[in-house]
Amino acid sequence: MPGKDTPQIKNEEQYESLRDKGMSKQKAARIANTPDSGKKGGKAEKYEDRTKDELMKKAKEVGIEGRSKMSKDELIKALRKG
């Protein structure tokens, strides 16, 4: 049974998968607890249509290291590699 300070995980399978990929407990829990986080079919703009600043922001959100030295093409590759 979870302790008092342990958050409830809504999607345990997704949480464990994210942890296996090296994601922190906090970040994995945040993603696993987001409604529809594992579903496809979003209407996100293509990376190529975004500005470098927008790509940098997204790279920061997902924790890509070395992003400040990357070109736009390198950022796109890193974001797709995920």
TORZA-248647 format. One record per atom (N, C-alpha, C): residue in three letters; x, y, z. Coordinates in steps of 0.1 Angstrom, whole numbers, padded with zeros to 4 digits, always signed. Example, Ala and Ser with C-alpha at 12.3 -4.5 7.8 and 13.67 -1.06 7.14 Angstrom:
BEGIN
ALA+0132-0057+0078;ALA+0123-0045+0078;ALA+0132-0033+0078;SER+0128-0022+0071;SER+0137-0011+0071;SER+0129+0000+0079;
//
This chain:
BEGIN
MET+0009-0012+0000;MET+0000+0000+0000;MET+0009+0012+0000;PRO+0006+0022-0009;PRO+0014+0034-0009;PRO+0015+0042+0004;GLY+0026+0048+0007;GLY+0027+0056+0019;GLY+0020+0069+0017;LYS+0020+0077+0028;LYS+0014+0090+0028;LYS+0019+0099+0018;ASP+0032+0099+0016;ASP+0039+0108+0006;ASP+0040+0102-0008;THR+0036+0090-0010;THR+0037+0084-0023;THR+0025+0087-0032;PRO+0027+0093-0043;PRO+0016+0097-0052;PRO+0009+0085-0058;GLN-0003+0086-0061;GLN-0011+0075-0068;GLN-0007+0076-0083;ILE-0004+0064-0088;ILE+0000+0064-0103;ILE-0013+0058-0110;LYS-0018+0066-0120;LYS-0030+0061-0127;LYS-0027+0051-0138;ASN-0015+0052-0144;ASN-0011+0042-0154;ASN+0002+0036-0151;GLU+0001+0025-0143;GLU+0013+0019-0138;GLU+0022+0013-0149;GLU+0016+0008-0159;GLU+0024+0002-0170;GLU+0032+0013-0177;GLN+0026+0024-0180;GLN+0033+0035-0187;GLN+0044+0041-0177;TYR+0040+0042-0164;TYR+0050+0047-0155;TYR+0063+0038-0154;GLU+0060+0025-0154;GLU+0072+0015-0153;GLU+0080+0016-0166;SER+0073+0017-0178;SER+0080+0019-0190;SER+0089+0031-0191;LEU+0084+0042-0186;LEU+0091+0055-0185;LEU+0103+0054-0176;ARG+0101+0047-0164;ARG+0112+0045-0155;ARG+0123+0036-0161;ASP+0119+0026-0168;ASP+0129+0017-0175;ASP+0137+0025-0185;LYS+0132+0035-0191;LYS+0139+0043-0200;LYS+0148+0054-0194;GLY+0148+0054-0180;GLY+0157+0063-0173;GLY+0151+0076-0168;MET+0138+0077-0169;MET+0131+0089-0165;MET+0130+0090-0150;SER+0130+0102-0144;SER+0129+0103-0130;SER+0115+0098-0125;LYS+0114+0094-0112;LYS+0101+0090-0107;LYS+0091+0101-0108;GLN+0095+0114-0105;GLN+0086+0125-0106;GLN+0080+0127-0120;LYS+0090+0128-0129;LYS+0086+0130-0143;LYS+0077+0119-0149;ALA+0081+0107-0146;ALA+0073+0095-0151;ALA+0059+0095-0145;ALA+0058+0099-0132;ALA+0045+0099-0126;ALA+0036+0110-0132;ARG+0043+0122-0134;ARG+0035+0133-0140;ARG+0029+0129-0154;ILE+0037+0122-0162;ILE+0033+0118-0175;ILE+0022+0107-0174;ALA+0025+0097-0166;ALA+0016+0086-0164;ALA+0002+0090-0158;ASN+0002+0101-0151;ASN-0011+0106-0145;ASN-0018+0116-0154;THR-0012+0119-0166;THR-0019+0129-0175;THR-0029+0121-0183;PRO-0041+0126-0183;PRO-0052+0119-0191;PRO-0048+0119-0206;ASP-0050+0108-0212;ASP-0047+0106-0227;ASP-0033+0107-0231;SER-0024+0106-0221;SER-0009+0108-0224;SER-0004+0097-0233;GLY-0009+0086-0233;GLY-0004+0075-0242;GLY-0011+0073-0255;LYS-0021+0082-0258;LYS-0029+0080-0270;LYS-0023+0088-0281;LYS-0024+0083-0293;LYS-0019+0089-0305;LYS-0030+0097-0312;GLY-0027+0105-0322;GLY-0037+0112-0330;GLY-0038+0127-0327;GLY-0028+0132-0320;GLY-0028+0146-0316;GLY-0026+0155-0329;LYS-0028+0167-0327;LYS-0027+0176-0339;LYS-0015+0186-0337;ALA-0004+0181-0332;ALA+0007+0189-0330;ALA+0013+0193-0343;GLU+0019+0205-0343;GLU+0026+0210-0355;GLU+0038+0202-0358;LYS+0042+0200-0370;LYS+0054+0193-0374;LYS+0066+0201-0369;TYR+0076+0193-0364;TYR+0088+0199-0359;TYR+0095+0209-0369;GLU+0094+0205-0382;GLU+0100+0214-0392;GLU+0093+0227-0394;ASP+0081+0228-0390;ASP+0073+0240-0391;ASP+0075+0249-0378;ARG+0082+0244-0368;ARG+0084+0252-0356;ARG+0097+0260-0357;THR+0097+0270-0348;THR+0110+0278-0348;THR+0120+0271-0339;LYS+0132+0275-0340;LYS+0143+0269-0332;LYS+0140+0271-0317;ASP+0135+0283-0314;ASP+0131+0286-0300;ASP+0120+0277-0295;GLU+0111+0274-0303;GLU+0100+0264-0299;GLU+0106+0250-0297;LEU+0115+0246-0306;LEU+0121+0233-0304;LEU+0130+0233-0292;MET+0137+0244-0289;MET+0145+0244-0277;MET+0136+0243-0264;LYS+0125+0249-0264;LYS+0115+0248-0253;LYS+0111+0234-0251;LYS+0107+0227-0262;LYS+0102+0213-0262;LYS+0113+0204-0257;ALA+0126+0207-0262;ALA+0137+0198-0258;ALA+0140+0200-0243;LYS+0138+0212-0238;LYS+0140+0214-0223;LYS+0129+0206-0216;GLU+0116+0207-0221;GLU+0105+0200-0214;GLU+0108+0185-0213;VAL+0114+0179-0223;VAL+0116+0165-0223;VAL+0130+0161-0218;GLY+0138+0171-0214;GLY+0151+0168-0208;GLY+0162+0164-0217;ILE+0163+0169-0229;ILE+0173+0166-0238;ILE+0186+0174-0234;GLU+0197+0167-0231;GLU+0209+0174-0227;GLU+0217+0178-0239;GLY+0224+0189-0238;GLY+0232+0195-0249;GLY+0224+0203-0259;ARG+0212+0205-0256;ARG+0203+0212-0266;ARG+0208+0226-0269;SER+0214+0233-0260;SER+0218+0247-0263;SER+0229+0248-0274;LYS+0236+0237-0277;LYS+0246+0237-0288;LYS+0241+0231-0300;MET+0228+0226-0301;MET+0223+0219-0312;MET+0217+0229-0323;SER+0218+0225-0335;SER+0212+0232-0346;SER+0197+0228-0346;LYS+0189+0235-0355;LYS+0175+0231-0356;LYS+0173+0217-0360;ASP+0181+0212-0370;ASP+0180+0198-0375;ASP+0184+0188-0364;GLU+0194+0192-0356;GLU+0198+0183-0345;GLU+0188+0182-0335;LEU+0181+0193-0332;LEU+0170+0193-0322;LEU+0159+0184-0326;ILE+0155+0185-0339;ILE+0145+0177-0345;ILE+0148+0162-0344;LYS+0160+0159-0347;LYS+0165+0145-0346;LYS+0164+0140-0331;ALA+0169+0148-0322;ALA+0169+0145-0308;ALA+0154+0143-0303;LEU+0146+0152-0307;LEU+0132+0151-0302;LEU+0125+0139-0308;ARG+0128+0135-0320;ARG+0122+0123-0326;ARG+0127+0110-0320;LYS+0140+0111-0316;LYS+0146+0099-0310;LYS+0140+0097-0296;GLY+0136+0107-0289;GLY+0128+0107-0277;GLY+0133+0101-0265;
//
